[in-house]
Amino acid sequence: MVMDMPTRATTVPASHGVEIAVTEWPSPGNPPLLILHGIGSCAETWANVAPALAERYHLYVLDHRGHGASSRPDTGYLLPDYAADLDALIANLGIDDANLN
């Protein structure tokens, strides 16, 4: 992933024991933005635009379950599972209010 700004890469607990890989561009004072990739893709999809977005947002780029560096459980690939992961991820990151794209 292109990293023109300081970043933090980690895994964060999500639902049902899944670990979600998250790359963060900290930007104190800016609103948080979580950007999501499509099915069959990964966070690297955003490599070229993430640095520009990080100028305006405290940016979080994640790999959905079963994608990129996130856990690959045998089951749990329905929309409610992805939604539960996002809900848990937002809570575990301590985000109160975020934009989601």
C-alpha positions as CSV (number, residue, x, y, z in Angstrom):
1,M,0.0,0.0,0.0
2,V,1.3,3.5,-0.8
3,M,2.0,5.4,2.4
4,D,2.8,9.0,1.8
5,M,1.8,9.9,5.4
6,P,2.5,8.2,8.8
7,T,0.2,5.2,9.1
8,R,-0.6,2.5,11.6
9,A,-1.5,-1.0,10.5
10,T,-3.2,-3.3,13.0
11,T,-5.9,-5.9,13.4
12,V,-9.0,-5.1,15.4
13,P,-11.5,-7.6,16.9
14,A,-14.8,-7.7,15.0
15,S,-17.8,-10.0,15.4
16,H,-17.6,-13.8,16.2
17,G,-13.8,-13.8,16.8
18,V,-12.9,-12.3,13.4
19,E,-9.9,-10.0,13.3
20,I,-10.2,-7.1,10.8
21,A,-7.0,-5.6,9.3
22,V,-7.1,-1.8,9.5
23,T,-4.6,0.7,8.1
24,E,-5.0,4.1,9.8
25,W,-3.8,7.5,8.7
26,P,-4.1,9.5,12.0
27,S,-5.2,13.1,11.5
28,P,-6.1,14.6,14.9
29,G,-8.9,17.1,14.7
30,N,-10.3,15.8,11.4
31,P,-13.4,13.7,11.3
32,P,-13.0,9.9,11.0
33,L,-13.7,8.2,7.6
34,L,-13.9,4.5,7.1
35,I,-13.5,3.4,3.5
36,L,-14.6,0.0,2.3
37,H,-13.6,-2.1,-0.6
38,G,-15.9,-4.2,-2.8
39,I,-16.3,-7.9,-2.6
40,G,-13.4,-9.7,-4.1
41,S,-11.1,-6.8,-3.5
42,C,-9.0,-5.6,-0.6
43,A,-7.9,-2.4,1.1
44,E,-5.1,-1.9,-1.4
45,T,-7.8,-0.8,-3.8
46,W,-7.6,2.6,-2.0
47,A,-3.8,2.9,-2.1
48,N,-3.7,5.8,-4.6
49,V,-6.4,7.9,-3.1
50,A,-5.9,7.2,0.6
51,P,-3.1,9.8,1.1
52,A,-5.3,12.6,-0.4
53,L,-8.3,11.6,1.7
54,A,-6.1,11.5,4.8
55,E,-5.5,15.3,4.3
56,R,-9.1,15.9,5.3
57,Y,-10.0,12.9,7.4
58,H,-8.7,10.6,10.1
59,L,-8.7,7.7,7.7
60,Y,-9.3,4.0,8.4
61,V,-9.0,1.6,5.5
62,L,-10.0,-2.0,6.2
63,D,-10.0,-5.4,4.7
64,H,-13.4,-7.1,5.1
65,R,-13.5,-10.6,6.6
66,G,-12.1,-13.1,4.2
67,H,-10.2,-10.4,2.3
68,G,-6.6,-9.1,2.4
69,A,-5.0,-9.5,5.8
70,S,-8.2,-10.1,7.8
71,S,-9.4,-13.4,9.3
72,R,-10.8,-16.0,6.9
73,P,-13.5,-17.8,8.8
74,D,-15.3,-20.8,7.2
75,T,-18.7,-19.1,7.4
76,G,-20.1,-15.6,7.9
77,Y,-20.1,-14.0,4.5
78,L,-23.6,-12.6,4.5
79,L,-24.4,-8.8,4.6
80,P,-25.5,-9.0,8.3
81,D,-22.1,-10.5,9.1
82,Y,-20.2,-7.7,7.4
83,A,-22.5,-5.2,9.1
84,A,-21.8,-6.8,12.5
85,D,-18.1,-6.6,11.8
86,L,-18.3,-2.9,11.0
87,D,-20.4,-2.2,14.2
88,A,-17.8,-4.1,16.3
89,L,-14.9,-2.4,14.5
90,I,-16.3,1.1,15.1
91,A,-16.9,0.3,18.8
92,N,-13.4,-1.2,19.2
93,L,-11.7,1.7,17.5
94,G,-13.6,4.1,19.9
95,I,-15.2,6.0,17.1
96,D,-18.4,7.9,18.1
97,D,-19.3,9.4,14.8
98,A,-17.8,8.5,11.4
99,N,-18.3,8.9,7.7
100,L,-18.5,5.6,5.9
101,N,-17.8,5.3,2.2
